[in-house]
C-alpha cells in the first residue's frame, strides 16, 4: 500500500511536469497544479503509512538506469522528509494557480515546479549511490531551471543562478567523491551493503568521507560559510519555488548528514558532531543578525532560513555527540527536537515565503521601506503572515515555541554528560538559541509592523488589493499546521520519535510520554500548550466582558484611536513613520563589526546658497561579510585565469599543434 501510493505520487508529479509543458496556455497552469497536488497527497499517504507503522519498503528495478538500476527504500527517517515535502508542495501547488494567473507563465515555468517537486520526493527514498546522485543532480538542475524562469524580468536572477549552480555542483562533487570512497571499500554501491561494512573501515577513511559529505550537504542546507547562494537565489525565485527551496530542499541537506553520518558510517567520532554543532551555532547567529538587518522581505526570510537550519544543525550535532558518549536517551530526545524544528520550519517558512510573494504581487515591491498599511488592504494575508511571523518568533501556543522548548530541554539535560567538550558544545547551543530568539523576534516585528501597519509609503502599497482565494488557501494550509502543531504538538511526536530512532544506529529509547502536550516523563519536564492557549483566550474574554459591562461613560469605554506606529500623534503622515532601515539601525550599530554596513549620504544644496540643503538622500546596504572576504578573492582569481585563458585560442594552427604535442609528451612521460 505505501509503495504503491509513493510510486503513484512520483508518477503524478512527473505527469504534472509533462502537462505543464504540452497543454495550451489557458489549461496548463491549472492542470499542472491539480496533478501536483494529487502527487503530494499520494506521496503523503505512502510516507504517512511508513511513519505510522514503522515498516520500511524497498524496491529495485533495472529498467531505468543502465548497469546499476534504481534502488528505492523508504524508512521512517526518509518518510518524514517525504511527508514534509508533500505538505509544502501541496500548499505551493495550490498557491501557484493564483500566482501565475496575473501573467500566464511559460511552458518551462509551469513544468518546472512539478519537476522540482518530483525530485524532492525522490531523494529521501534513494537507496544506492547511483540512484541518490542521479536524484540529487536532477533536484539541482530542476531547481536551477525553476530559478531561471523569471530571468528576463530581473537581471539579478542570472547572477543568483550562477552562484547557485556553482555552489550546488561543487557540493555534489564532494558528496559523490565521499560516497564513491564508501562504495569502493564496501564492494557494493547500495546503502545496505555500505552500512553492513560499518566496522571494517579505517578511522581516517571514514573521517575523510564524513568531512567531504558534510561539506556537500551543508552547502545545500545553507550552513555558514557555504550559505552564500541562499540569500541570492531565494529572493529571485518565484514564490512557490522559494517556499519549496526553503521548506523542503534545504531539509535534504540535513537528511544527507544524518543518512551518511549516522546510518552509513555508524555514528563515528565525537569530533564529527562537535563540528556539526559548531557549524550550527555560527549559522544560527550569523543568519539571525543578517535577517534583523535586512529590508528586502525575501532576503530577510532567506537569512532566517540560515538561522533556523543552524538551530537544526545544533540539535543534530548535539545528538551525535551525546550518542557517541553513550547518552542514547538524551541523544534521541535532542534529535527528535531537531527534526520537530525542521518540520515546523518548513511550515512557517513556507507560509512566510508565500506571504512575501503575495505582498510583491499586490504592491509590486519586496522592499519593506516602500510598503506599509497593508493590513487594511490585505487583511487575510496580514493574518496568515502574522501566524508565520509569530510562529518563527517562538510565541507560546505556536509550533516554533514547541520545538525550541523541546530543543532547549534536551540541551539543558545534556549537561549531565561527563564529557567537557560535549558540555561546551551544549552550552554554545543554548547561547545560540537564546541570542537568535531575540534577533528573530526583532526581525519579524520589523517585517510585520513596518510592512502591514501604519500608512502606505508608495502608490503601489496604496493601491494594493487582497490576493485570490487559491493563494490564500496555500498560505492557510501551512498556517493551520503552525497552529495545530503549536497547540497540540503531541499528535506529531510519536511519528517524530520513530523517525529519530531510525536516524540513530541501534535506535534510542523514547523520553516522551504520549499525550497532546510535551511531557518528558523520564527527565521531569512538561508543558501543555493547549492549557496556555486556553488560559490566554479566557483572559481575553474576561477583559472583553469587563469592558462590555463597564459604565457607558467610563474611560475604558472611550478609547482614543491613533495610527499604528504613529507614536500617539494626532497628525501622522507616512514620512513620519519608522521604516525598516531606521528600525534596524540601532542593532546595526551594536553589531557594526560583524555586519559592516555601507552608508551613502547625498546632500543637494539650494541654488541660492550652499549652506541651505535642498534635499538629503541616505542609502544603506548590508553586504554579506563572508561573501566579500572569503569568496571575493576566489572569484577575482578565477576571473584572472579566465582572462589569461582567453589569450590561448588566438586562431593560430601552429599554437594548437604545439599544445597537442606538449600534451602527448606529458602523457608519455607519465605512462613511462
C-alpha positions as CSV (number, residue, x, y, z in Angstrom):
1,X,0.0,0.0,0.0
2,X,2.7,2.5,1.0
3,X,4.9,1.5,-2.0
4,X,2.0,2.0,-4.4
5,X,1.0,5.3,-3.0
6,X,4.5,6.6,-3.1
7,X,5.1,5.5,-6.7
8,X,1.8,7.0,-7.7
9,X,2.9,10.3,-6.2
10,X,6.2,10.2,-8.2
11,X,4.4,9.3,-11.4
12,X,1.8,12.0,-10.9
13,X,4.5,14.7,-10.3
14,X,6.2,13.6,-13.5
15,X,2.9,13.7,-15.4
16,X,2.2,17.2,-14.0
17,X,5.5,18.4,-15.4
18,X,4.6,16.9,-18.8
19,X,1.2,18.5,-18.8
20,X,2.7,21.9,-17.9
21,X,4.9,21.5,-21.0
22,X,2.3,20.4,-23.5
23,X,-1.1,21.8,-22.6
24,X,-2.5,25.0,-24.0
25,X,-1.8,28.3,-22.2
26,X,-5.3,28.5,-20.6
27,X,-5.2,25.0,-19.2
28,X,-1.6,24.1,-18.4
29,X,-1.4,26.1,-15.1
30,X,-4.5,24.6,-13.5
31,X,-3.8,21.1,-14.9
32,X,-0.2,21.0,-13.7
33,X,-1.2,22.4,-10.3
34,X,-4.1,19.9,-9.9
35,X,-1.9,16.9,-10.7
36,X,0.9,18.2,-8.5
37,X,-1.5,18.4,-5.6
38,X,-2.6,14.9,-6.3
39,X,1.0,13.8,-6.3
40,X,1.6,15.4,-2.9
41,X,-1.4,13.7,-1.4
42,X,-0.4,10.3,-2.7
43,X,3.2,10.7,-1.5
44,X,1.9,11.9,1.8
45,X,-0.2,8.8,2.1
46,X,2.7,6.5,1.4
47,X,5.1,8.2,3.7
48,X,2.5,8.5,6.4
49,X,1.9,4.8,6.4
50,X,5.6,4.2,6.8
51,X,5.8,6.6,9.7
52,X,2.8,5.2,11.5
53,X,3.6,1.5,11.0
54,X,7.4,1.9,11.3
55,X,7.8,-0.7,8.4
56,X,10.0,0.5,5.5
57,X,9.6,-0.6,2.0
58,X,12.2,-1.4,-0.7
59,X,12.1,-1.6,-4.4
60,X,14.7,-2.4,-7.1
61,X,14.3,-2.1,-10.9
62,X,16.8,-2.5,-13.7
63,X,14.6,-0.8,-16.2
64,X,15.6,2.8,-15.7
65,X,19.3,3.3,-15.0
66,X,21.7,1.2,-17.1
67,X,24.2,-1.1,-15.3
68,X,23.1,-0.2,-11.8
69,X,19.4,0.0,-11.9
70,X,17.3,2.1,-9.5
71,X,17.2,1.2,-5.7
72,X,14.5,2.8,-3.6
73,X,13.9,2.3,0.1
74,X,11.8,4.4,2.5
75,X,12.3,4.1,6.2
76,X,10.7,6.3,8.9
77,X,13.6,8.9,8.7
78,X,13.2,9.3,4.9
79,X,9.4,9.2,5.2
80,X,9.5,12.2,7.5
81,X,11.2,14.2,4.8
82,X,8.9,13.0,2.1
83,X,5.8,13.9,4.2
84,X,7.2,17.4,5.0
85,X,8.0,18.0,1.3
86,X,4.5,16.8,0.3
87,X,2.8,19.2,2.7
88,X,4.8,22.2,1.5
89,X,4.4,21.1,-2.1
90,X,0.6,20.8,-1.7
91,X,0.5,24.4,-0.5
92,X,2.8,25.6,-3.3
93,X,0.8,23.9,-6.0
94,X,-2.5,25.5,-4.7
95,X,-0.8,28.9,-4.4
96,X,0.7,28.7,-7.9
97,X,-2.7,28.8,-9.6
98,X,-3.4,32.3,-8.4
99,X,0.3,33.3,-8.5
100,X,0.5,32.6,-12.2
101,X,-2.9,33.8,-13.1
102,X,-1.9,37.5,-13.4
103,X,0.7,36.7,-16.1
104,X,0.4,33.4,-17.9
105,X,3.7,31.6,-17.2
106,X,5.7,29.9,-20.0
107,X,5.6,26.2,-20.5
108,X,9.1,25.9,-18.9
109,X,7.9,27.8,-15.8
110,X,4.8,25.7,-15.5
111,X,6.6,22.4,-15.8
112,X,9.5,23.4,-13.5
113,X,7.5,23.3,-10.2
114,X,6.2,19.7,-10.5
115,X,9.5,18.5,-11.9
116,X,11.3,20.1,-9.0
117,X,8.7,18.6,-6.6
118,X,9.2,15.1,-8.1
119,X,13.0,15.2,-7.4
120,X,12.4,16.4,-3.9
121,X,10.1,13.4,-3.2
122,X,12.7,11.0,-4.8
123,X,15.9,11.9,-2.9
124,X,14.9,10.6,0.6
125,X,13.9,7.2,-1.0
126,X,17.2,6.7,-2.9
127,X,18.9,3.6,-1.6
128,X,22.1,3.4,-3.6
129,X,24.9,5.7,-4.6
130,X,23.9,5.8,-8.3
131,X,20.2,6.4,-7.5
132,X,21.0,9.0,-4.9
133,X,23.4,11.0,-7.1
134,X,21.1,11.0,-10.1
135,X,18.2,12.2,-7.9
136,X,20.4,14.8,-6.2
137,X,21.6,16.2,-9.6
138,X,18.1,16.2,-11.0
139,X,17.0,18.2,-8.0
140,X,19.8,20.7,-8.6
141,X,19.0,21.0,-12.3
142,X,15.2,21.4,-11.9
143,X,15.6,23.9,-9.1
144,X,18.1,25.9,-11.2
145,X,15.6,25.8,-14.1
146,X,12.8,27.0,-11.8
147,X,15.0,29.8,-10.5
148,X,15.8,31.0,-14.1
149,X,12.1,31.2,-15.2
150,X,12.0,34.9,-14.4
151,X,15.5,35.9,-15.7
152,X,14.0,38.0,-18.4
153,X,12.3,40.3,-16.0
154,X,15.1,40.6,-13.4
155,X,18.7,40.6,-14.5
156,X,19.7,39.8,-10.8
157,X,18.2,36.4,-11.4
158,X,21.0,35.3,-13.7
159,X,23.6,36.3,-11.2
160,X,21.8,34.4,-8.4
161,X,21.6,31.3,-10.7
162,X,25.3,31.4,-11.4
163,X,26.1,31.4,-7.6
164,X,23.6,28.7,-7.0
165,X,24.9,26.5,-9.9
166,X,28.5,26.8,-8.8
167,X,27.8,26.1,-5.1
168,X,25.4,23.2,-5.7
169,X,27.7,21.4,-8.2
170,X,30.8,21.8,-6.0
171,X,28.8,20.3,-3.2
172,X,27.6,17.5,-5.4
173,X,31.2,16.7,-6.4
174,X,32.2,16.4,-2.7
175,X,29.2,14.2,-2.0
176,X,30.0,12.0,-5.0
177,X,33.6,11.6,-4.0
178,X,32.7,10.6,-0.4
179,X,30.1,8.1,-1.5
180,X,32.3,6.5,-4.1
181,X,35.0,6.0,-1.5
182,X,32.5,4.3,0.7
183,X,31.1,2.1,-2.1
184,X,34.6,1.1,-3.2
185,X,35.6,-0.2,0.2
186,X,32.2,-1.9,0.7
187,X,32.3,-3.8,-2.5
188,X,28.8,-2.6,-3.4
189,X,27.0,0.7,-4.1
190,X,23.7,0.0,-2.3
191,X,23.3,1.8,1.1
192,X,22.5,-1.6,2.8
193,X,25.8,-3.0,1.6
194,X,27.7,0.1,2.7
195,X,26.0,0.1,6.1
196,X,26.9,-3.6,6.5
197,X,30.7,-2.7,6.4
198,X,30.5,0.0,9.2
199,X,33.1,-1.6,11.4
200,X,35.5,-2.7,8.7
201,X,36.7,0.7,7.6
202,X,39.7,2.7,8.9
203,X,39.1,5.8,11.0
204,X,41.0,8.1,8.6
205,X,38.8,6.9,5.7
206,X,35.5,7.3,7.5
207,X,36.6,10.8,8.8
208,X,37.5,11.9,5.2
209,X,34.2,10.6,3.9
210,X,32.3,12.4,6.6
211,X,34.1,15.7,6.1
212,X,33.5,15.5,2.3
213,X,29.8,14.7,2.6
214,X,29.3,17.2,5.4
215,X,30.7,20.0,3.1
216,X,28.4,18.9,0.3
217,X,25.3,18.6,2.3
218,X,25.9,21.7,4.4
219,X,26.2,23.7,1.2
220,X,22.7,22.5,0.2
221,X,21.4,23.2,3.7
222,X,22.8,26.8,3.6
223,X,25.1,26.5,6.6
224,X,27.7,29.2,7.1
225,X,30.1,29.7,5.3
226,X,28.6,27.7,2.4
227,X,25.4,29.8,2.5
228,X,26.2,32.5,0.0
229,X,23.9,31.2,-2.7
230,X,20.8,31.1,-0.5
231,X,20.2,34.9,0.1
232,X,20.7,35.4,-3.6
233,X,18.6,32.5,-5.0
234,X,15.7,32.5,-2.6
235,X,14.7,36.1,-3.3
236,X,14.9,35.8,-7.0
237,X,13.0,32.6,-7.4
238,X,9.2,32.6,-7.9
239,X,7.5,32.5,-4.5
240,X,6.2,28.9,-4.8
241,X,9.7,27.8,-5.7
242,X,11.2,29.8,-2.8
243,X,8.8,28.0,-0.5
244,X,9.9,24.6,-1.8
245,X,13.6,25.6,-1.6
246,X,13.4,26.9,1.9
247,X,10.7,24.5,3.2
248,X,11.9,21.3,1.6
249,X,15.2,21.4,-0.4
250,X,17.4,22.7,2.4
251,X,16.0,20.0,4.7
252,X,17.6,17.4,2.4
253,X,21.0,18.7,3.4
254,X,20.1,17.7,7.0
255,X,18.8,14.4,5.7
256,X,22.1,13.7,3.9
257,X,24.2,14.4,7.0
258,X,22.0,12.1,9.1
259,X,21.9,9.4,6.4
260,X,25.7,9.3,5.9
261,X,26.9,10.1,9.3
262,X,24.6,8.0,11.4
263,X,23.4,5.3,9.1
264,X,26.2,4.5,6.6
265,X,29.1,5.4,8.9
266,X,27.5,4.2,12.2
267,X,27.9,7.4,14.3
268,X,31.6,7.8,14.1
269,X,33.8,10.1,16.1
270,X,32.9,12.7,18.7
271,X,34.6,15.5,16.9
272,X,32.4,14.9,13.8
273,X,29.3,16.0,15.7
274,X,31.1,18.8,17.5
275,X,32.0,20.2,14.1
276,X,28.3,19.9,13.0
277,X,27.2,21.7,16.2
278,X,29.8,24.5,15.6
279,X,28.5,25.0,12.1
280,X,25.1,25.2,13.6
281,X,26.0,27.8,16.2
282,X,27.8,30.1,13.7
283,X,24.9,29.7,11.1
284,X,22.2,30.5,13.6
285,X,23.8,33.7,15.0
286,X,25.0,34.9,11.6
287,X,21.7,34.3,9.8
288,X,19.7,35.9,12.6
289,X,21.9,39.0,12.6
290,X,21.5,39.5,8.8
291,X,17.8,38.8,9.0
292,X,17.4,41.5,11.6
293,X,19.3,44.0,9.4
294,X,17.6,43.2,6.0
295,X,14.9,45.4,4.5
296,X,14.1,43.1,1.5
297,X,11.3,40.8,2.6
298,X,12.5,37.7,0.8
299,X,16.2,38.3,1.6
300,X,15.2,38.6,5.3
301,X,13.4,35.2,5.0
302,X,16.4,33.7,3.3
303,X,18.8,34.7,6.1
304,X,16.2,33.4,8.6
305,X,16.4,30.1,6.8
306,X,20.2,30.1,7.5
307,X,19.3,30.9,11.2
308,X,16.8,28.0,11.6
309,X,19.0,25.5,9.7
310,X,21.7,26.4,12.2
311,X,19.4,25.5,15.1
312,X,18.6,22.2,13.5
313,X,22.4,21.5,13.0
314,X,22.9,22.3,16.6
315,X,20.4,19.6,17.5
316,X,21.9,17.1,15.1
317,X,25.4,17.8,16.3
318,X,24.4,17.6,20.0
319,X,22.5,14.3,19.3
320,X,25.5,12.8,17.6
321,X,27.9,13.9,20.4
322,X,25.6,12.6,23.1
323,X,25.2,9.3,21.3
324,X,29.0,9.0,20.9
325,X,29.2,9.4,24.7
326,X,26.7,6.7,25.4
327,X,23.8,9.1,26.3
328,X,21.3,7.5,24.0
329,X,18.1,8.6,25.8
330,X,19.2,12.3,25.5
331,X,20.5,11.8,22.0
332,X,17.1,10.5,20.9
333,X,15.4,13.5,22.6
334,X,17.6,16.1,21.0
335,X,17.4,14.6,17.6
336,X,13.6,14.4,17.9
337,X,13.6,18.1,18.8
338,X,15.8,18.9,15.8
339,X,13.5,17.0,13.4
340,X,10.5,18.7,15.0
341,X,12.0,22.1,14.4
342,X,12.8,21.1,10.9
343,X,9.2,20.2,10.2
344,X,8.0,23.4,11.9
345,X,10.4,25.5,9.9
346,X,9.0,24.0,6.7
347,X,5.5,25.1,7.8
348,X,6.1,28.6,9.0
349,X,8.8,29.5,6.4
350,X,6.7,28.1,3.6
351,X,3.8,30.3,4.8
352,X,6.1,33.3,5.1
353,X,7.6,33.0,1.6
354,X,4.1,32.6,0.1
355,X,3.0,35.6,2.1
356,X,6.0,37.6,0.7
357,X,5.0,36.6,-2.8
358,X,1.5,37.9,-2.1
359,X,3.0,41.2,-0.9
360,X,5.1,41.5,-4.0
361,X,2.2,40.5,-6.3
362,X,-0.2,43.1,-4.7
363,X,2.2,46.1,-4.0
364,X,4.8,45.5,-6.7
365,X,7.8,45.5,-4.4
366,X,9.6,43.4,-1.7
367,X,11.2,46.4,0.0
368,X,9.8,47.0,3.5
369,X,10.7,50.6,3.3
370,X,8.2,51.0,0.4
371,X,5.3,49.1,2.0
372,X,3.1,49.9,5.0
373,X,-0.6,50.0,5.7
374,X,-1.2,46.6,4.0
375,X,-3.2,45.2,7.0
376,X,-6.2,47.2,5.8
377,X,-5.7,46.4,2.1
378,X,-4.9,42.7,2.6
379,X,-6.4,41.6,5.9
380,X,-6.4,37.9,5.2
381,X,-2.8,37.9,4.0
382,X,-1.8,40.0,7.1
383,X,-3.4,37.5,9.5
384,X,-1.7,34.5,7.8
385,X,1.7,36.3,7.6
386,X,1.3,37.2,11.3
387,X,0.8,33.5,12.1
388,X,4.0,32.6,10.4
389,X,5.9,35.5,11.9
390,X,4.7,34.7,15.4
391,X,5.5,31.0,14.9
392,X,9.1,31.7,13.8
393,X,9.4,34.1,16.8
394,X,8.5,31.2,19.1
395,X,5.4,32.7,20.6
396,X,3.8,30.2,23.1
397,X,0.9,28.4,21.5
398,X,2.5,28.1,18.1
399,X,4.8,25.4,16.7
400,X,8.1,27.3,16.8
401,X,7.8,27.6,20.6
402,X,7.1,23.9,20.9
403,X,10.2,22.7,19.0
404,X,12.5,25.3,20.5
405,X,11.3,24.5,24.0
406,X,12.0,20.8,23.4
407,X,15.4,21.5,21.9
408,X,16.3,23.7,24.9
409,X,15.2,20.9,27.3
410,X,17.4,18.4,25.5
411,X,20.4,20.7,25.6
412,X,20.0,21.6,29.2
413,X,19.5,18.0,30.4
414,X,22.7,17.1,28.4
415,X,24.8,19.0,30.9
416,X,24.7,15.8,33.0
417,X,27.1,14.1,30.5
418,X,30.7,13.5,31.6
419,X,32.4,15.0,28.5
420,X,33.7,18.5,28.9
421,X,33.8,19.1,25.2
422,X,30.2,17.9,24.8
423,X,29.1,20.2,27.6
424,X,30.8,23.1,26.0
425,X,29.0,22.4,22.7
426,X,25.7,22.1,24.5
427,X,26.3,25.4,26.3
428,X,27.1,27.1,23.0
429,X,23.9,25.7,21.6
430,X,21.9,27.1,24.5
431,X,23.5,30.5,24.0
432,X,22.8,30.4,20.2
433,X,19.2,29.5,20.9
434,X,18.8,32.5,23.3
435,X,20.6,35.0,21.0
436,X,18.7,34.0,17.9
437,X,15.4,34.1,19.7
438,X,15.8,37.8,20.4
439,X,17.2,38.6,17.0
440,X,14.4,36.7,15.2
441,X,11.7,38.5,17.2
442,X,13.3,41.8,16.2
443,X,13.4,40.8,12.5
444,X,9.8,39.8,12.4
445,X,8.4,42.6,14.5
446,X,10.1,44.8,11.8
447,X,8.6,42.7,8.9
448,X,5.1,42.6,10.3
449,X,4.9,46.1,11.8
450,X,6.6,48.1,9.0
451,X,5.1,46.1,6.2
452,X,1.5,45.9,7.4
453,X,0.9,48.6,9.9
454,X,1.0,52.4,9.6
455,X,0.3,54.2,6.4
456,X,1.2,53.2,2.8
457,X,4.5,54.8,1.8
458,X,4.2,54.4,-2.0
459,X,1.5,54.3,-4.6
460,X,2.0,50.6,-5.1
461,X,1.2,49.9,-1.4
462,X,-1.7,52.4,-1.5
463,X,-3.3,50.5,-4.4
464,X,-2.7,47.0,-3.1
465,X,-5.6,44.6,-3.1
466,X,-6.1,41.2,-1.5
467,X,-4.8,38.2,-3.4
468,X,-7.0,35.5,-4.9
469,X,-8.5,32.5,-2.9
470,X,-6.1,29.9,-4.2
471,X,-3.1,31.9,-2.9
472,X,-4.8,32.4,0.4
473,X,-5.6,28.7,0.6
474,X,-1.9,27.8,0.1
475,X,-0.9,30.1,2.9
476,X,-3.8,29.0,5.1
477,X,-2.8,25.3,4.8
478,X,0.7,26.0,6.2
479,X,-0.5,28.5,8.8
480,X,-3.0,25.9,10.0
481,X,-0.2,23.4,10.5
482,X,1.6,26.0,12.6
483,X,-1.4,26.4,14.9
484,X,-2.1,22.7,15.2
485,X,1.5,21.7,16.0
486,X,1.7,24.6,18.4
487,X,-1.5,23.9,20.4
488,X,-1.3,20.1,20.4
489,X,2.3,19.1,19.5
490,X,1.8,15.7,21.0
491,X,-0.1,14.5,17.9
492,X,3.1,14.6,15.9
493,X,5.6,13.3,18.5
494,X,5.1,9.6,18.0
495,X,6.0,9.6,14.3
496,X,8.8,12.0,15.0
497,X,10.1,9.7,17.8
498,X,10.1,6.8,15.3
499,X,12.0,8.9,12.7
500,X,14.5,10.0,15.3
501,X,15.1,6.4,16.4
502,X,15.7,5.4,12.8
503,X,18.2,8.2,12.5
504,X,20.5,6.8,15.2
505,X,22.4,3.5,14.9
506,X,20.7,0.9,17.0
507,X,17.8,3.2,17.8
508,X,17.1,5.2,21.0
509,X,14.7,4.9,23.9
510,X,11.9,7.4,24.0
511,X,11.9,10.1,26.6
512,X,8.4,11.3,25.9
513,X,5.0,10.3,27.3
514,X,2.2,10.1,24.8
515,X,-0.2,12.9,25.1
516,X,-1.3,16.2,23.5
517,X,1.4,18.3,25.1
518,X,5.2,17.9,25.7
519,X,5.9,15.6,28.6
520,X,9.4,14.4,29.3
521,X,8.4,11.5,31.5
522,X,11.9,10.4,32.5
523,X,13.5,13.8,32.6
524,X,11.0,15.7,34.7
525,X,9.8,18.4,32.3
526,X,6.4,19.0,30.9
527,X,4.4,21.8,29.2
528,X,0.8,21.8,27.9
529,X,0.5,24.4,25.2
530,X,-3.3,23.8,25.0
531,X,-3.6,25.0,28.6
532,X,-1.5,28.1,27.8
533,X,-3.8,28.9,24.8
534,X,-6.9,28.2,26.8
535,X,-5.8,30.5,29.6
536,X,-4.8,33.2,27.2
537,X,-8.2,33.1,25.4
538,X,-10.0,33.0,28.8
539,X,-8.1,36.1,29.9
540,X,-9.0,37.9,26.7
541,X,-12.7,37.0,27.1
542,X,-12.7,38.2,30.7
543,X,-11.2,41.6,29.8
544,X,-13.6,42.0,26.9
545,X,-16.5,41.1,29.1
546,X,-15.4,43.6,31.8
547,X,-15.2,46.3,29.1
548,X,-18.6,45.5,27.9
549,X,-20.1,45.6,31.4
550,X,-18.3,48.8,32.4
551,X,-20.4,52.0,32.8
552,X,-21.1,53.8,29.5
553,X,-19.2,56.9,30.4
554,X,-16.2,55.3,31.9
555,X,-12.8,56.0,30.4
556,X,-12.4,52.4,29.3
557,X,-15.5,52.8,27.1
558,X,-13.9,55.7,25.2
559,X,-10.5,54.5,23.9
560,X,-8.5,57.0,21.9
561,X,-7.7,55.9,18.4
562,X,-4.3,56.6,16.8
563,X,-2.4,55.4,13.8
564,X,-0.2,52.3,14.4
565,X,3.5,53.2,14.6
566,X,2.4,56.8,14.9
567,X,3.8,57.3,18.4
568,X,0.5,58.7,19.6
569,X,0.5,61.7,17.4
570,X,-2.9,63.0,16.1
571,X,-1.5,64.1,12.7
572,X,0.5,61.4,11.1
573,X,2.0,61.0,7.6
574,X,3.9,58.1,6.0
575,X,7.1,60.1,6.1
576,X,6.9,60.5,9.9
577,X,6.7,56.7,10.5
578,X,9.5,54.4,11.3
579,X,11.0,52.5,8.4
580,X,12.7,49.1,8.3
581,X,16.1,50.8,7.8
582,X,15.6,53.0,10.9
583,X,14.2,50.2,12.9
584,X,17.3,48.1,12.3
585,X,19.8,50.9,12.7
586,X,20.4,50.6,16.5
587,X,21.1,46.9,16.0
588,X,23.5,47.6,13.2
589,X,25.4,50.0,15.4
590,X,25.8,47.3,18.1
591,X,27.0,44.7,15.6
592,X,28.8,47.0,13.2
593,X,32.0,45.0,13.3
594,X,30.1,41.9,12.0
595,X,27.6,43.4,9.6
596,X,29.8,46.3,8.3
597,X,27.0,48.3,6.7
598,X,27.8,50.6,3.8
599,X,26.4,54.2,4.0
600,X,25.9,56.6,1.2
601,X,24.8,60.2,2.0
602,X,24.0,62.7,-0.8
603,X,23.2,66.3,0.0
604,X,21.8,68.6,-2.7
605,X,22.2,72.3,-1.8
606,X,19.8,75.1,-2.8
607,X,20.8,77.2,-5.8
608,X,20.8,80.4,-3.7
609,X,23.3,79.2,-1.1
610,X,25.3,76.0,-0.5
611,X,24.6,76.5,3.3
612,X,21.0,75.5,2.8
613,X,20.3,71.9,1.8
614,X,17.5,71.3,-0.7
615,X,17.4,67.5,-0.5
616,X,19.2,64.8,1.5
617,X,19.3,61.2,0.3
618,X,20.6,58.4,2.6
619,X,21.2,54.9,1.4
620,X,22.4,51.9,3.5
621,X,23.3,48.5,2.4
622,X,24.4,45.5,4.4
623,X,26.5,43.1,2.3
624,X,27.4,39.6,3.4
625,X,30.9,39.8,5.0
626,X,31.7,36.2,4.4
627,X,30.9,36.5,0.7
628,X,33.1,39.6,0.5
629,X,36.1,38.3,2.5
630,X,36.1,34.6,1.6
631,X,34.6,34.4,-1.9
632,X,35.7,37.7,-3.3
633,X,39.4,36.8,-3.7
634,X,38.5,33.4,-5.2
635,X,36.2,35.0,-7.8
636,X,38.9,37.5,-8.6
637,X,41.5,34.8,-9.1
638,X,39.2,32.7,-11.3
639,X,38.4,35.8,-13.4
640,X,42.1,36.5,-13.8
641,X,42.7,32.9,-15.0
642,X,39.8,33.3,-17.4
643,X,41.2,36.4,-18.9
644,X,44.5,34.7,-19.3
645,X,43.0,31.6,-20.9
646,X,41.2,33.7,-23.5
647,X,44.5,34.6,-24.9
648,X,45.3,30.9,-25.8
649,X,42.8,30.3,-28.6
650,X,44.1,33.0,-30.9
651,X,43.4,31.1,-34.2
652,X,47.0,30.0,-34.8
653,X,47.2,26.4,-36.0
654,X,50.9,26.3,-35.0
655,X,50.0,27.1,-31.4
656,X,47.3,24.4,-31.3
657,X,49.7,21.8,-32.7
658,X,52.3,22.8,-30.1
659,X,49.7,22.4,-27.3
660,X,48.8,18.9,-28.6
661,X,52.5,17.9,-28.9
662,X,53.2,19.1,-25.3
663,X,50.2,17.2,-24.0
664,X,51.3,14.0,-25.9
665,X,54.8,14.3,-24.4
666,X,53.4,14.8,-20.9
667,X,51.2,11.7,-21.3
668,X,54.1,9.5,-22.5
669,X,56.3,10.7,-19.6
670,X,53.6,9.9,-17.0
671,X,52.9,6.5,-18.5
672,X,56.6,5.6,-18.7
